[in-house]
């Protein structure tokens, strides 16, 4: 339910609305560009019967193609090609929709199938139903090559360039995460090293002190007062040893252990400060005692750190401790007045205590603000969650330490550097291949068209030069030896009747080479066409 709400919020956001408006404007401009040639020819006088309704239908067909180009760009390309059957001005829209098909289609297979279908259908229509000649078919096939296939290749290349840029960005992000992870591992190793040193040195020394205090406590010649003091010393050393183990736990596992003494509450902290001579006023609601463990530890740490700083930097100044709960939030505030005298002698502070406190509050899910107050004092204020953290497993969000293999289908999944490197390599390979195809494919398609067109156009029309030289003017047509069985189509520039045209087989266009003119069934003239 939360994910659906987030989607609705994103869809109704200003950026989402502006994106939709930009898409609408771009579609309108695209429709105006591709419809301009068709509309100009259709709405310009003189008007043939039904010219205006037919032009309107053509313009609406282009509008449907523009709308379809968003989700089904190949359908838009097919609509433009079908429109070119009834109006040649649709040919200006074919490169546009072909480029969009290459830009917006992920796979090659559907596009290849559409192009094969267009070629097969166009060949059957022109050569079979309409009876156009081979030259016209070759011209239309060439138009399809350069107006459809080549723009599609360009669009495909641009799409893969974008994929390469995305892969490069993801590779950079993965490398950055890997560097941060390496720094974090170094930090954790150093913490573990410090913990080991503390355990080996301080732990041993504290154990010896406790042992000597125990021996002193059971000494026979010791009076009761000193025996009680030795017992208190042994208990204090034991407590210090326990505290040391907790601190080592904090160093070895980030956020895992707490230096809070077992059972100590914020009220106990305040009472201990009062016994030490501090003037502390406390205000706390009863519901604060029911806080989650993480929040309770953070509140205890905030009060303890703030009281320590107040005793050090504002000795004798009154301190106010306030813990209140509002809804699902707990506010902790420790404010001390301006000190009446200077701070106690001590080394200069580096602010590490407040930095550690801020990290503890962040891990608990809260925020911390610490700084001088308006009346010259100092205030530490924090806002903490009053409820346990929500389990993010159901939302598909895992903690960084628990992150495993990235989900290839999840765009928000954390990608490993090796996967990002492989993705970048694949994207580069696809771009190089697309560039090679974009350069080679048009020449290859043109060669294939020529190989198909040439034998069809030249079959039974080739007249070699030796045969042409042997022909004599005045010879009856039926007596001419080596005359091909059929002439070529008359060139559009021909102005003589009774003439036949033949080719010498020039590749690939098989242009007319010889002209033989007949009068009353006899060869009247023969000539070579330059």
MOJO-V7033 format. One record per run of one state. SS is the DSSP state (h for helix, s for strand, l for the rest). FROM is the first residue (numbers start at 1). LEN is the number of residues. If there is no record, write none. Layout:
ss/from/len
SS/FROM/LEN
SS/FROM/LEN
//
This chain:
ss/from/len
l/1/1
h/2/10
l/12/2
h/14/30
l/44/7
h/51/21
l/72/1
h/73/14
l/87/1
h/88/17
l/105/4
h/109/21
l/130/4
h/134/84
l/218/6
h/224/29
l/253/13
h/266/10
l/276/4
s/280/5
l/285/1
h/286/5
l/291/2
h/293/21
l/314/5
s/319/8
l/327/2
s/329/8
l/337/15
h/352/12
l/364/3
s/367/6
l/373/5
s/378/8
l/386/6
h/392/4
l/396/4
h/400/3
l/403/14
h/417/42
l/459/3
s/462/1
l/463/2
h/465/6
l/471/5
s/476/1
h/477/3
l/480/19
s/499/5
l/504/10
s/514/6
l/520/2
s/522/7
l/529/2
//
